[in-house]
Amino acid sequence: MSTDNQTTTFEARPLQTGSCLCGQIAYEITLSGAPPKFITLCHCINCKKWGGGGFSWNGFISCDQIRFTKGEEHLKAYADSNTGSGRTILRRFCSNCGSPIIATILGRTDICGITVGTVDGDVSETWKPQLEVMCKDRPVWLPDTGLKQYETTPEEYKKN
C-alpha cells in the first residue's frame, strides 16, 4: 500500500527509532525491504480517546519489525473490547507518561499499529497517511485531506 516515494524513503532510512514522551520507553523499527503495510488516520471514538485527539495516526507493520530497546517493562496494556470493528484491541502505552505506543488485535501477532506520533524525527512525508477509516466519526471541522475515506474499516484492511 505504500507509495513508491514512501518505499524509497523507507529504504533510505531502513531503521527508525521512536520513544514515549518521558523517554522511559524506546524502540527501533526495521523497515528495510518492508515498509509499513498501510498508514491510516482512524476516527473511531476509541482511538480518539486513546490518543486524546481528533483522530489517531497509525502505521501498520509486521510485529517482528519492532524491537523495544529500552523500558519495555514500562508498557502497560489495556484490552479494548468495545470497538467499532468488534475485535479486541490490545492498546499499549507508557505507564509513566501515558504516551500511546502500539496496538495489536488480541490473538494476532502478525500486525502491529505503531502510533506515528512516537516515531522520532520528521515523519510528515515518510509516514504520510494513505487512507482514513471510521469516517462516520470524523470531526466535521477537519479539512479534506484528499485521502480515500471509509465510513468503517474496509474488509481488505481487516485481513492485513
C-alpha positions in Angstrom: 0.0 0.0 0.0 3.0 2.3 0.4 3.6 4.7 -2.4 6.8 4.4 -4.5 8.1 7.6 -2.9 7.5 6.3 0.6 9.1 2.9 -0.2 12.2 4.7 -1.5 12.3 6.9 1.7 12.0 3.8 3.9 14.8 2.1 2.0 17.0 5.2 2.6 16.2 5.1 6.3 15.7 1.4 7.0 16.0 1.7 10.8 13.8 4.2 12.5 13.6 4.9 16.2 10.8 6.1 18.5 10.0 6.7 22.1 7.4 7.8 24.6 7.2 11.4 25.8 9.1 10.8 29.0 11.8 8.7 27.3 11.4 5.6 29.5 10.3 3.5 26.5 12.3 3.4 23.3 12.1 1.2 20.2 13.5 0.6 16.8 11.5 -0.3 13.6 13.3 -2.2 10.9 11.8 -1.1 7.5 14.4 -2.3 5.1 12.6 -4.1 2.3 9.3 -3.9 4.2 7.7 -0.5 4.5 4.5 -0.2 6.6 1.7 -2.3 5.2 -0.5 0.8 5.4 -0.8 4.1 7.2 -4.1 5.4 8.4 -5.9 8.1 10.2 -8.5 6.5 12.4 -11.5 8.5 13.5 -13.2 5.9 15.8 -14.2 7.1 19.2 -11.8 4.7 21.0 -8.8 5.8 19.0 -9.6 9.4 19.7 -9.9 8.7 23.4 -6.7 6.6 23.4 -4.7 9.4 21.8 -6.5 12.4 23.1 -7.1 14.0 19.7 -9.4 14.3 16.7 -8.0 11.1 15.2 -5.2 8.6 15.6 -2.3 8.4 13.1 -1.2 4.7 12.9 1.4 2.9 10.8 0.8 -0.9 10.5 3.9 -3.0 10.4 4.7 -6.7 11.0 5.2 -7.2 14.7 8.6 -8.7 14.1 9.8 -5.3 12.7 9.7 -3.6 16.1 12.1 -4.1 18.9 12.0 -2.3 22.2 15.4 -1.1 23.1 14.5 0.5 26.5 11.8 0.2 29.1 9.6 -2.5 27.6 8.7 -3.3 31.3 7.1 0.2 31.5 4.5 -0.7 28.9 1.0 -1.0 30.3 -1.8 -2.7 28.3 -5.5 -2.1 28.1 -7.7 -4.7 26.3 -10.2 -2.6 24.5 -13.2 -4.8 23.7 -15.8 -2.2 22.9 -14.5 -1.3 19.4 -16.4 -0.4 16.2 -14.8 -3.4 14.5 -15.9 -5.8 17.2 -12.4 -7.0 17.7 -10.5 -6.6 21.0 -7.5 -4.3 20.5 -4.6 -4.5 23.0 -3.5 -0.9 23.4 -0.1 -0.5 25.0 1.1 2.8 26.5 3.8 4.1 28.8 2.9 3.6 32.4 4.7 6.8 33.4 3.7 9.5 30.8 0.7 7.7 29.2 2.0 8.0 25.6 0.2 5.5 23.3 2.9 3.4 21.7 1.5 0.3 19.9 -1.8 -1.5 19.4 -2.4 -5.1 18.3 -5.5 -7.1 17.7 -5.8 -9.6 20.5 -4.7 -13.0 19.3 -2.8 -11.7 16.3 1.0 -11.4 16.4 1.5 -10.6 12.7 0.5 -7.0 12.5 1.0 -4.1 14.9 -0.2 -0.5 14.7 2.5 1.9 15.8 1.4 5.4 16.9 3.2 7.5 14.3 3.5 10.5 16.8 6.0 8.4 18.8 8.4 7.9 15.8 11.5 10.1 16.1 12.3 12.9 13.5 10.2 14.4 10.8 7.7 11.8 9.8 5.4 14.1 7.7 6.5 12.6 4.4 7.8 9.1 5.3 4.7 8.2 7.4 2.2 10.0 5.3 -1.3 8.6 5.8 -2.8 6.7 2.8 -6.5 6.4 3.9 -8.9 7.5 6.6 -11.1 4.9 8.4 -14.1 5.1 10.6 -15.1 8.4 8.9 -18.6 8.1 10.3 -17.0 9.6 13.5 -14.7 12.1 11.6 -14.7 15.6 13.0 -16.7 17.9 10.8 -14.1 20.7 11.3 -11.3 18.6 9.9 -10.4 19.8 6.4 -10.5 17.4 3.5 -7.2 15.5 3.3 -7.7 14.2 -0.2 -7.2 10.6 1.1 -9.6 7.8 0.4 -12.2 7.7 3.1 -14.1 4.8 4.5 -17.2 5.0 6.8 -15.9 2.0 8.7 -12.8 -0.2 8.4 -12.7 -1.8 4.9 -12.6 -5.6 4.7 -9.2 -5.7 2.8 -7.6 -3.9 5.8 -9.2 -6.2 8.4 -7.3 -9.1 6.7 -3.9 -7.4 6.8 
